[in-house]
Amino acid sequence: MKRWLVIVGLLAGFSSCQIDYSDAYSEPETVLTPEQMTGILTELAVVEAAYQSKYIQVSRFSSLLQKEADSIFTTFKTDRTVFEENMTYYAYQREELKEIYQQVKVNLEKRKSEIKIDPNEIPVALPAEKDTIPKILTEEDL
């Protein structure tokens, strides 16, 4: 009998510890359309890639990236808070979010194909004698 009481007690305890996701599933006050989300995410990816190619450390460009992101949000007539609420909302709408990111990928591939690079403008590696990286001394050099 005690065994059954323990099992019933444990089941009652576990069933009362459910996490309420109702807030996460509810739509935000301002819902951005999938097209708006696609546009914002595409622009954010382009800006982030540009900064990553210029700066190696994230800490050096994070504040600049935030300013650029705010500019993108303004272009799309929204703000950071609304965007973040929508990202959370779409995170629970997995199929829609997957379609949004697939369209972002298509947009980025299209932009990439439109870039024309002149092979003469690509920088060439420095010759060894003009290398800017300091040489590591070995025992033979000493």
C-alpha positions in Angstrom: 0.0 0.0 0.0 2.8 2.4 0.9 4.4 1.7 -2.5 1.2 2.9 -4.3 1.0 6.0 -2.2 4.6 6.9 -3.1 4.0 6.3 -6.8 0.8 8.4 -6.8 2.6 11.1 -4.8 5.5 11.2 -7.3 3.1 11.3 -10.3 1.1 14.1 -8.7 4.3 16.0 -7.9 5.7 15.6 -11.5 2.4 16.6 -13.1 2.3 19.8 -11.1 5.8 20.9 -12.3 4.8 21.5 -15.9 6.3 24.5 -17.6 3.8 27.0 -19.0 4.8 28.0 -22.5 1.6 29.9 -23.3 3.4 33.3 -23.2 6.0 32.1 -25.6 3.4 30.8 -28.1 1.3 34.0 -28.0 1.8 36.5 -30.7 3.6 39.7 -29.8 1.7 42.9 -30.0 3.4 43.8 -33.3 3.8 40.8 -35.5 6.4 41.2 -38.3 5.4 39.3 -41.5 7.7 36.5 -42.7 8.7 38.9 -45.5 9.8 41.6 -43.1 11.7 39.1 -41.0 13.4 37.8 -44.1 14.4 41.3 -45.1 15.7 42.2 -41.7 17.7 39.0 -41.3 19.2 39.3 -44.8 20.4 42.8 -44.1 21.7 41.9 -40.7 23.7 39.0 -42.2 25.2 41.3 -44.8 26.3 43.9 -42.3 27.6 41.3 -39.9 29.7 39.6 -42.7 31.1 43.0 -43.6 32.2 43.7 -40.1 33.6 40.2 -39.6 35.7 40.6 -42.7 37.1 43.9 -41.4 37.5 43.1 -37.7 38.7 39.8 -36.3 37.4 40.2 -32.7 33.7 40.6 -32.1 34.4 43.0 -29.2 35.8 45.5 -31.7 32.7 45.7 -33.9 29.8 44.7 -31.6 28.9 48.4 -30.8 29.1 49.3 -34.5 27.0 46.3 -35.4 24.3 47.4 -32.9 24.2 50.8 -34.5 23.9 49.3 -38.0 21.2 46.9 -36.7 19.2 49.9 -35.3 19.5 51.6 -38.7 18.1 48.4 -40.4 15.3 48.2 -37.9 14.4 51.9 -38.7 14.4 51.1 -42.4 11.9 48.3 -41.8 9.8 50.6 -39.5 10.4 48.5 -36.3 12.8 48.4 -33.4 15.1 46.0 -31.6 12.5 45.1 -29.0 9.8 44.2 -31.5 12.4 42.2 -33.6 13.5 40.2 -30.5 9.9 39.5 -29.5 9.2 38.3 -33.1 12.4 36.1 -33.1 11.1 34.5 -29.9 7.7 34.0 -31.4 9.0 32.6 -34.7 11.3 30.3 -32.7 8.2 28.4 -31.6 6.8 28.5 -35.2 9.6 26.2 -36.5 8.3 25.6 -40.0 7.8 29.4 -40.6 11.2 30.2 -39.2 12.8 27.5 -41.4 11.1 29.0 -44.5 12.3 32.5 -43.4 15.9 31.3 -43.1 15.7 29.4 -46.4 14.6 32.7 -48.1 17.4 34.6 -46.4 19.9 32.0 -47.8 18.4 32.5 -51.3 18.6 36.3 -50.9 22.3 36.1 -49.8 23.2 33.7 -52.7 21.5 36.1 -55.1 23.5 39.0 -53.8 26.7 37.0 -53.9 26.1 36.1 -57.5 25.7 39.8 -58.3 29.1 40.8 -56.9 31.6 41.3 -59.7 35.2 41.0 -58.6 38.1 42.1 -60.8 40.9 39.6 -60.3 43.4 42.4 -60.7 42.0 44.1 -57.6 42.5 41.1 -55.3 45.5 41.7 -53.0 48.4 39.4 -53.4 50.3 38.0 -50.4 53.4 39.9 -49.3 56.7 38.4 -50.3 58.6 36.7 -47.5 61.1 39.5 -47.0 58.3 42.0 -46.6 56.3 39.8 -44.3 54.7 41.8 -41.5 54.5 38.8 -39.1 57.6 38.8 -36.8 59.9 35.9 -37.2 60.0 33.5 -34.2 63.6 33.1 -33.0 65.0 29.6 -32.8 68.1 28.4 -30.9 70.1 28.6 -34.1 69.3 32.3 -34.4 70.7 33.0 -31.0 
